[in-house]
Amino acid sequence: EIKVWDAVTLDHLRTLEGLNHWVRALAVDEQKERIYSGSHNIIHTWSARGGDFNLCGKLDLSQGSIYSLAVTRQYLIAGTYNQNIHIYDIDTQQHVKALLGHISTVTDLAVSLSGRILFSSSLDTTV
């Protein structure tokens, strides 16, 4: 489940339930309209408009458990247990490309403020 907290008052606002597996990664889009959660072979999309946090989409995968997520205007980026980074079109959710190079789980992803550079870290001790 996912807990939603008020970042000012630190009060618990809501619990998002109904997930069938643990959640290892969360990301918010630039417009703060959607939240993405990564689990075992699935990415859930939640609406964040108006604070309703309703499930509005699922991306079923076969590339392994999602351990990290990042979002740009153009892409949804997922780091996996299977050592790869998968890029999906943010609008169509079609797989665009796999980035290879790590030799262990991809544990974190970060996009530069300009959106031009993607950083990844892994249990293989590389960035």
C-alpha positions in Angstrom: 0.0 0.0 0.0 1.0 3.6 -0.4 0.6 6.2 2.3 -0.2 9.8 1.4 1.0 12.4 3.9 0.5 16.2 4.2 4.1 17.6 3.8 3.3 20.7 5.9 1.3 19.3 8.8 2.8 15.8 8.5 -0.7 14.3 8.9 -1.7 11.0 7.3 -4.2 11.8 4.5 -5.0 8.6 2.8 -3.9 5.0 2.1 -3.9 3.8 -1.5 -4.7 0.1 -1.4 -5.5 -2.7 -3.8 -1.9 -3.4 -4.9 -1.0 -7.0 -5.2 2.7 -6.7 -4.4 5.1 -4.4 -2.5 5.8 -1.0 -3.8 9.5 -0.3 -4.2 9.5 3.0 -6.3 7.5 6.2 -6.5 7.7 9.1 -8.9 5.6 12.3 -9.6 5.3 14.0 -12.9 6.5 17.6 -13.4 2.9 18.9 -13.4 2.2 17.0 -10.2 -0.9 15.5 -11.8 0.2 11.8 -11.8 2.0 9.6 -9.4 3.7 6.4 -10.6 4.3 3.4 -8.4 6.6 0.5 -9.3 6.1 -3.1 -8.1 6.8 -6.6 -9.4 6.4 -6.4 -13.2 3.9 -3.5 -13.1 3.8 0.3 -12.9 0.6 1.8 -11.6 -0.5 5.3 -12.5 -2.5 7.3 -10.0 -4.3 10.6 -10.6 -3.1 13.3 -8.2 -5.5 16.0 -9.4 -7.6 17.5 -6.6 -6.1 15.0 -4.1 -8.3 12.1 -5.2 -5.4 9.7 -5.9 -7.4 7.3 -8.0 -5.8 4.5 -9.9 -6.0 5.5 -13.6 -3.7 3.1 -15.4 -1.4 0.1 -15.3 1.6 -0.8 -17.3 2.1 -4.6 -17.2 5.8 -5.5 -17.7 7.9 -8.6 -18.1 11.3 -7.0 -17.5 11.5 -7.6 -13.8 10.7 -6.0 -10.5 10.7 -2.2 -10.6 13.2 -0.8 -8.1 13.4 2.9 -9.3 11.3 5.3 -11.3 11.8 8.7 -12.9 9.5 10.9 -15.0 10.2 13.5 -17.7 7.9 15.4 -20.0 8.5 12.7 -22.6 9.4 9.5 -20.8 8.6 7.2 -17.9 11.8 5.6 -16.9 12.1 2.4 -14.9 15.1 0.8 -13.2 14.8 -3.0 -12.6 16.0 -5.8 -10.6 17.2 -7.3 -13.9 20.0 -4.7 -14.2 18.3 -2.6 -17.0 16.7 0.7 -17.4 13.5 0.7 -19.5 12.2 3.8 -21.2 8.5 4.2 -22.0 6.7 7.0 -23.9 4.8 8.9 -21.2 1.7 9.3 -23.4 1.4 6.0 -25.2 3.2 3.8 -22.6 5.0 2.1 -25.4 8.5 0.7 -24.8 11.0 3.0 -26.4 14.4 1.6 -25.4 16.4 -0.4 -22.9 19.5 1.1 -21.4 22.1 -1.6 -20.5 25.3 -1.2 -18.6 24.7 -2.0 -14.9 25.6 -5.5 -13.6 23.2 -5.4 -10.7 19.8 -4.0 -9.6 19.2 -0.4 -10.7 18.4 1.2 -7.3 17.8 4.9 -8.2 17.2 7.2 -11.1 17.4 11.0 -11.3 16.9 13.4 -14.2 18.8 16.7 -14.3 16.7 19.9 -14.0 17.2 20.5 -17.7 15.8 17.0 -18.5 18.8 16.3 -20.7 20.8 13.9 -18.4 19.6 10.8 -16.7 21.6 9.5 -13.7 21.3 5.9 -12.5 22.8 4.0 -9.6 23.0 0.3 -8.9 23.9 -2.3 -6.3 27.0 -2.8 -8.5 28.4 0.3 -6.8 28.3 2.4 -9.9 26.6 5.7 -10.9 
